[in-house]
Amino acid sequence: MQSGKPSASASTARGADVRSERLYVLWSIATRRHLSDEERIQAILEESCRVLGVEVALVGELREGQYRIHYAFDEMGRFPVGMEMPLASTPCQRVVESGCSVYLPDMPDDPAMKDLPAVTLMNLRVYVGTPIWLGSQFWGVLAFAGAQSHGEDRTQENLSFIELIASWIGSSLLQARQRFNLEKLALTDALTNLPNRRAAETRLKEEISHARRHGVSFILGLIDLDHFKLINDRYGHAVGDEMLIGFADALKSYLRMEDWVARWGGEEFIVCLHTGDMDQAELILDRLRSEIGQKAFQTSVGDIHLTLSIGLSRFDPASCTQDTVLADLDNTLYEAKASGRDRIVSDRKSRGILHTATLLKTAVSENRIHAAYQTIFSLGTLQPVADEALARLITPQGEIVPAAEFIEAAEGLGLMADIDDIVASQTLRRCARNLASGVTTRNFVHFINLSPQFLARHDLVGKLLTNAQNYCSQCGIEMDKFKPVVFEITERQAIQNLDTLEHDLRYLLDFGFRLALDDFGSGYSSFIYLARLPISFLKIEGWMVQNMQSNSKVLDLVKSLVAFSRNQGIVTIAECVEDATTLKQLQEVGVDWAQGYHFSRPALDLGQSPPVSQIPASLS
């Protein structure tokens, strides 16, 4: 008599067919090349629900006690992607606690499950869940659920099937994460963790497409950290990196949520402001410039201050391309740097600096920077005692351009050290020539201006010392302890690290050169310089000299400076003396030396040294 139950062989064969069908389903979806990873996961969830006879399939991530749905197939319409549920309120909690697959065939009859929202509110009865592993990380839970129980005759096969699905999903998500990390690495600046130039260019293309579609404008800013090369040269690249990281962090915290920033390269950062209003953009970035200028960045060598040069350019969808807006941006930053740095320049505020900058760079390369010399007189004897070398630019047409018209551009373009080098070399050569020919004696002093940029260039300082040694040998005159050359540092430039400056000056002072503080009274903490640096000469700022007669406070200040300098053995020199009345007052106050148009104007020396011992007719 034939039994009503299927034979063991028939059951085994049917089980094999079921497993074969399920594997085919997975294989057919996983090998569809036209599908994205997200589409494959979605298709597998849908097919798996059909195979298992359930209505809901979820892929959810475990995050801070929540179960967050990333993918869902849901015929009941209860579980949208992005939904978060407290893990403890879901059957997935059982999977997390056990660390393995869980099958709940009849949740309403399970005392631990019957009061969960999935049962009481969503009327779910059956649940199958298994861990999703991303490598060694327990990332989430793959869950299937349905409103009808299907018995337990295929429990092990069902569990094996969803474990296989979970393994495939875990591998797919891990590969996606690795691809994302690699892409992020390729688009992220490793030092500052900001988007890099490649990422910025991609984002800029998207911004331009959006601007053209919607007819809106936006503004780009290009930010340069002023004199950053000087920081690297003085303190090393490790400190430079600390500054870049600190500035990037400050910049990220300063910008609005809707704007973005990237490292454009070196010490340059690009900012995109979602506004077409140039006044608003200037206000935003000028506040940044001001705040950064007042901020001290803490580094391993102490506090360092920064200033910023910023160029702005507006993208107009009707008239701009990516190339033109970036070209405008380069030009405005160039102008901000060439006009003295620590400022902001927009494409609507061209200041004619580009012509000066081009003229200056060409003059340096074509040896058209020359020194002009202004004689300095003793106020006791009215005899010439010194001269000051002043840079002049000679145009191709022969016009002489004074330093006031190009020094800011030179500082902005990083050419100040090169100009100092040219003027210092010419002056040392002239000094040796005059000594050898008897035009001057070793008591006649030559003043040369040196910028902090020059002093930080150890190669240029070394070159200067070598030249000085050679010229001392060539002139054939025995020198005293002090050489007849004095280097001026200007009080107009804030010297941020006196320890570094003292180190930079040490080799020059050891050789016998002396130091003058120029423009004293013009604005920064000058008394600190007097206290810390070995100053031999103090040059009183021209504004103070010109206002002694009309302002009693200024007169008293000059008297105090003279008294202090006399006590310290410092020679005082008045600048910008332009009339006999001022000369007489300076003599009464006790100033030692003076220079200005009342005595003589600066004169070029293109190879023939002027008779510096001659007294102007107005003084004889």
C-alpha angles and dihedrals in degrees: 000000000000117000121232091226120087115254120254090251092051091050091049092049092049090049090052090051091051092050091046091051092050094049090049090053091054094044094048092052097040092054098050099115095191092063123088119228090259092051091049092052091048092049093048092051091052095047092044091055089053092049094046095041096235133126103221134054121174136183107198136175124225109231127164095328093317133110106220118192115228099167130018142177105190124167090178094058094227104114116056121187109266094032115139124204130181104261092225090060093058135070086241087080087073090056091050093048094049097036090219143074119305128200119193109181098181115018097176087063094047110093091210093050108033096087097048117115089241088066105031099039105023099035095228117162110172125049134181120181137170136178121264111215125198099197103301094342120102092222105169150313132278106214134187122187139172142180094237130060115230102193127248104272092109099033098122093043090050092049092049089049096052091043088057090049091048090051091051092046091048091052091047093050092046091053090048090051092049091049090049092050092049092048090047090049090051090050099040129082105237095213103047099022088230123129109277129230093274090054091046092052090051092048091047091056088053091049091051093049091050092047092052094046093051100030095238133135133224135188130234124205125197113201124197124190104231118240092354091152087060090057091050092047094048103038105019133252094283090064089043088056090051089054093049092050092047093049093046090053091049091048094050092051093047102052125086120257093251094054128075139206136199137182104256095190139300107351095342125106127187122214128193115205117194095222133092092206109104092193090057092046091050090049093051096048096037088057088052090050091050095047093047090049090057095044124094113215112215113226138166089266096047136270118338126188126217135200125196135221112203132190122195131200130178121222111219111188091210097057111013138081128190090259095051096046091049091047090052089048092053091049095051092048089048089053092048090054096040093051093058107288127246091085145092125242126186129200090252093057105061107172101191091250095127091071092050092047093051091046091050097048091048092048091053093049093045096047094247095136110102137173122246116197128219115196120233119211134206110243089210098056101013086228124135109262104163147352136219124227112226124187119243129184118217113207121217086256091056097254114148112227116199121229093250089070098055111019094090089051090049091052091047094049094046092245097118094096091051092050091048089050092052095047093044092050092049092047095049090049091049092048092054092046093050093047093049093049095043095243089126136015128230088262092064107097128215117206119208126184115229123187126213086248090061094045091052090056102085091184091060093044089051091049091050092052092048091050091047092052091050094048092048089055094045098050092059096218123127109239129217122229089281122056118223092251127094125189118215123212114192124235088210090077115072107235103210101188117034092181089061093045092051089052092049091051097045098089092047093049092046089056091057103262116137133219133238128189108222129205092014109193097027099116128290131085094294099164089061088058091050091050096046107032128066095245116183099172130035118199112203112223115256095237091059092048093050094048101047092097096051101035121055092193091058090048091052090049091053091048090051092049091050092049092047093047093048090053090050096045092247120147113229121216124190116215129208098024103173108163143034094248092059090045091054093047091051090052090051092049091050103246109165106214137008143192134189146108091296087070105029144321123242112274129199118241107203093172105311111087114223120237095263092179092066114109116223113250091240090065101041 
